[in-house]
């Protein structure tokens, strides 16, 4: 009988706090994809290897709470984007590292956290991407980036790429299929 590997020394954060504007304002985490809500796909990617799983949510809080993980909310009102969820995750984690995944990427590989962890080298940031570019909300961040992120948000900026572009990072290559995200109702089909 093989023993399950120990969790990695990181916290996983599922980013499910968006406004879902391109989905008609619906909470993406609870949209059905291949007979499961998107939140279940995200949890299947991270929960086996993380020391703790956090869910960044700003609505449907009782529903997310029923999943058995700690729920965190953005400090600022108004659906200010994924960086708000990342900052809340950095503030809430009890580890040195935070692995972020969006709720709307249901095909992320089940070994994603292992691959992010192995890709870090001496960098404080790992970003996933493919040949067409990066998907910076699939990332591994060191806790030392917290103040830089807070300062960036305090300046009024909201771009994930804008914040990350000046931070030395490593790239984890994934396929376009693995990084496919559900942005519009037709993507659910």
C-alpha positions, -999 to 999 in steps of 0.1 A, spaced: 0 0 0 14 34 -10 13 63 14 -1 96 2 27 122 0 28 149 26 13 182 17 36 208 2 46 237 25 21 261 9 -15 274 11 -37 271 -19 -61 299 -28 -90 294 -52 -100 328 -66 -138 328 -68 -145 363 -58 -152 379 -91 -183 397 -104 -189 373 -133 -197 402 -156 -192 382 -188 -215 355 -173 -244 379 -167 -233 385 -131 -236 348 -121 -212 334 -95 -188 314 -117 -179 290 -89 -214 275 -90 -218 272 -127 -220 236 -139 -192 222 -161 -190 185 -169 -216 177 -142 -199 195 -114 -197 231 -102 -165 249 -113 -155 252 -76 -153 214 -74 -129 213 -103 -106 239 -87 -106 221 -54 -98 188 -70 -66 205 -84 -53 218 -51 -68 201 -20 -46 170 -19 -13 188 -19 -18 220 0 -15 224 38 -46 246 37 -71 256 11 -86 291 11 -115 302 -11 -116 339 -20 -153 347 -23 -174 378 -20 -209 363 -23 -225 328 -20 -206 326 12 -228 300 29 -225 278 -2 -187 281 -3 -185 276 35 -203 242 31 -173 230 12 -153 228 44 -125 253 36 -118 287 51 -134 316 32 -117 349 28 -132 381 14 -117 411 -3 -107 440 20 -121 465 -5 -157 465 -18 -167 465 -54 -151 434 -70 -117 450 -75 -101 420 -93 -80 390 -86 -52 409 -69 -75 418 -41 -81 380 -35 -44 374 -37 -37 401 -11 -64 386 12 -48 352 7 -13 365 15 -27 381 47 -46 349 57 -21 322 50 -1 304 77 27 293 53 54 311 34 40 303 0 6 309 -17 -5 290 -48 -33 307 -67 -58 291 -91 -88 307 -106 -122 291 -102 -128 292 -140 -99 270 -152 -114 235 -148 -87 217 -168 -57 225 -147 -35 195 -141 -39 176 -108 -1 178 -102 -2 216 -107 9 224 -71 39 200 -74 49 216 -107 46 251 -94 67 242 -63 94 225 -84 95 255 -108 103 282 -81 141 279 -80 154 310 -63 124 332 -74 96 345 -52 71 342 -80 62 315 -105 36 322 -132 19 297 -155 18 302 -192 18 287 -227 33 298 -260 7 326 -264 15 342 -230 10 339 -193 -20 333 -172 -8 352 -141 -37 341 -119 -22 306 -119 8 314 -98 29 307 -68 38 337 -46 61 340 -17 47 359 13 75 385 10 56 399 -20 27 410 2 38 446 7 46 451 -29 11 440 -38 -5 462 -12 14 492 -24 4 485 -60 -33 482 -51 -30 514 -30 -18 532 -61 -52 524 -77 -37 499 -102 -55 466 -107 -37 447 -135 -23 413 -124 3 414 -153 11 451 -145 21 441 -109 39 409 -118 59 423 -148 85 439 -127 90 409 -103 117 384 -113 98 352 -119 100 317 -133 75 304 -159 57 271 -156 47 260 -191 13 245 -194 -7 237 -225 -35 260 -238 -60 232 -230 -48 231 -193 -51 269 -191 -85 271 -209 -108 293 -188 -146 296 -187 -153 333 -195 -186 332 -214 -217 311 -213 -207 293 -245 -175 281 -228 -196 259 -206 -206 237 -235 
